[in-house]
Amino acid sequence: MHLRFTLAAIAVSAGVAGAAITVNSSSFSGVTSGAVNTAGTADWGYISVAGGFFDSNLGGAGASYSNTSFGTVSNNGGTVLSTVSGASTIGTVTLTEGTTGTDTIGGQGNVSNYTFDGTTAHGSYGNFAPNEANIWQMTFNDLGIGQYEITLYMGHSENNRVFDMDVSFDGGSTTEFTTTSPQIGTLGSTVAAYGSSGSAFTYNIDVTTTSATDDLTLTFGGVSGGFGGAILAGYTVTPIPEPSTCALIGLAGVAVFLRRRR
């Protein structure tokens, strides 16, 4: 369950060689339950093994990622940390470490505040400064045609942090728009990020795609607040039925009801 703090309900289209993505809404939300149910999703993935997965900047020592399949994310020891859907209906979800600093804190990798279908999801990726603008990117490739809600399950040890999420389309470097969170401690979250400290929160984006090859890239950054530990536990991609489909389902239900009354 989420307490949604809606920052924008903006329709943004990107025309790319006949393809277009429309962003219907983009928001950060407080979390009142860490339980995630993947039923009905088009794709999902989470960090299933304790331990940090960003050890340094790209080019430094330890694990680093550039356009890496989320399903192969590993820690510095080479252990694969992630679990992903075996029945995904979209393309590969890739992870890229940003150009600013992240340093893993090993102990925080054992902290859990989310469960995916009852299984503990970890996601420590370490400390980062309040104003680091490009911490990591996730790209959802080949979303297919339709409407989808993408949710990222996150948290931070400091309640006064403010974050933002940049959105770009189809591999473009242009940021179409940015959504800035309130202080995460004001989101209404009742699930702590680390033991009794911090807060859990989600980022939610609702998009409509018109091409099977549409890609969506999300770039996470910091704006202000205290220095502390952070998590990215996982994601879900959920298709949203078209209104006509919902109407047909409703009519079918009415037909069954009337048949039973005869």
N, C-alpha and C positions, 0 to 999 in steps of 0.2 A: 504494500500500500504506500502511496506517495502523497505528500502534501505539495502540490505543484505551485511553484512561484513562476508564473508565466511572464517572461520578460519581453516576448515578441510574438506576434502572430502575423508574420510577414510572408507574403508570396514573392519569392525571388526565382526568376527563371534564368537559366544559362543556356543560350543557344550554341551548341557545339556540333557542327557538321550534321545538322538535322536532328540532334538529340537535345533534350532539355530536361532539367530537374527543377521542380518547383518545391521550395521549402514552405510548408504551411505553418509551422511553428517551431520554436527553438527555446528551450528553457532549462534551468537548473531546478531540481526539486529536493525537498527534504525527504528522508526515509523513515517510515514508522515501523517497518519490518524488513529484516535482512533476507527473508525467504524469497527466492526467485523460482517461478514455475515456468519451465520452457515449453509447456504444451502449447501447440498452435503457432510456434515460431517458425520462421523461414530459416533461421540460423541462430546459433548461440556459441559462446566460448567462455572459458574462465580459467584462472590460474589455480590449478588443483593441488600443487605441491608447495609447502612452505619454503620461503626463501626469496630474496630479492632477485629481480630479473634485469635491472639496469645497474651495471657496476661502474660505468664511467661514461663520458662523452664518446661519440663516435670517434674512432681513431685512437682512443686511449686503451689502457690495459683492461682486461676482463671482457665480459659479454657486452656486445653492442649490436644494434639491429638497424638495417636499412631495407625497407620494403620486404620484410620477413613475414612469412606466413604465421599467423597467430598460433596455429596448431603445432609449430615447431619451436616456440619460445623456450629458451633454456636458461639456466643460471651459469655462473662462471665455471662450475664443475662439470658442465655438459648435461646435467639432468634436464629432461624435458619437463617443463612445469605446467603445461597447458592441457586442457581437455576441450575438444570441440565437437560439434554435432556431426554425426555420421550420416545425416540425412538432409544436409543443407541444400536449399534450392537457389542459392545465390552463388556468386563467384567467391574467390579467395578473399579473406580479410587479412590485411597486412599491417604490420606494426613497424614504425620507423622512429628511432630515437632522435630527439631534437638536437639542436646545436648548442643548447645551454646545459649547464652542469646538473647531473644527478648522481648521487653517491648512495649506494645501498647500505641500509642499516640491517644487519642480519637478523637481530632479535625481532624486529618489527615484521619480518616475513612470517612469523608464527601467529600473528594476530589475525583473527577472522571476524568479520561482521556480516558476511553474506553466505548463504547456502543456495546452491543451484540444485533443485530437485532433491534437497536434503543432504547434499554433499558439500562439505566446507570449501569455500573459495577463498584463496589467499591472493595477495596482489601487491606486496611492497615493492616500490621502486625508488625509495630513498628520499633524502632531503633535497630541497631546491629553494633558491632565493625567492622572496616575495614577488619580484618584478621580472622573473625570467619568462620570456615571451613564447619560446618554442621548446617545450619540454618533451613532447612526443606527438606523433601523428598516427591515426588509424584510418585506413582506406578500405571502404566497402566496395569491392569490385563487382561489376556485372550484376547490379541489383535486380534486373528484370523490369518488366513493365507493370506498374501498379502503384499503390500507396503503401508506405511502410513507416512504422515507428521504430527508430533505433534508440536503444537505451544503453548508456555506459554506467556501470556500477562502481562508485568511487568513494573516497574518504580522505580525511586529513586529520592530523593530531592537534592542530590549532584551530579553535573555533572562530578566530578573527580573520581567516584567510578570505580573499576575494580572488576569483578565477575568471578566465574567459575562454571561449571556444571559437576559433576561426573556422569558417566553412568554405570549401572550394569544390569545384566540380571537374570531373573527367580529366584528372591529371594536371589541371591548370594551376599555375602558381599564384593566380589572382585570388585574393580573399574576397568572396562575394559579400559576406557580412560577418560581424562578430557579435556574440551574445556574452554579456558580462553578468556574473552572478552577484547576488547580494553577499554580505558576510555569511559564511556557511552556518554560523551559530544562530542566525535568525531565520533559517529555512524551516524550522519546526521539526527537525530531525530528532527522533528519540532513540536512535541507534548510534552508539559511540563508535568512532573509527578505531581507536586503540584503547582497549580496556574501558576505563571510565572517562577517557579524555577524547577530545575531538568530536567530529560528527561525520556520519555517513551521508552521502547525497548521490543523486543521479543527474546525468545530463540526458535530455530527451530531445530528439529532433524528428519531426514528422515531414516526410517528403513524398512527392508524387513524381514518378519517372515515366518517360514516354519511349524509352529505348532499352532493349535488353542489355546493352553494353554500358549503361550509365554507371558512373563511379562517383562516390562521395568521399571526400577527405575531411577529417576533423583534426584540427591542431589545437592542443591544449596548452594553456599558459597561465602564469601567475600575474596578479595585478598588485596586491598588497597583503599585509598581514604578517604574522609571526613565522619564523623559520621552523620547519618541523617535517615529520614523516608523512608520506602520502601512499595511497593505494589506488590501483586500477584492478578491480577484482575480475571483471568480465564484461560481456555485452550480450544483448539479445536484439534480433531483428524480427519484428512482428508485422505480417501483412494486415492491412486494414481493408475489410470487404467494401466494395463499391456500394453506394446507396441502393442501386437497382438490385444487387445481389441480396442485400438485407430485406428489401421489399418482397422479393420472391420467396425468401425463407419465411417471412411473416405470412404471406398468402398461403403457402403450403401448410403452415400451422393452423390457419383458419379453416382450410379445407378438411384437415384431419378432425378438427373439433366438430365441424358441422356433420361430418360423416358419422361420428360417434353418437351424435344426438338423434340420428334417425332411427 
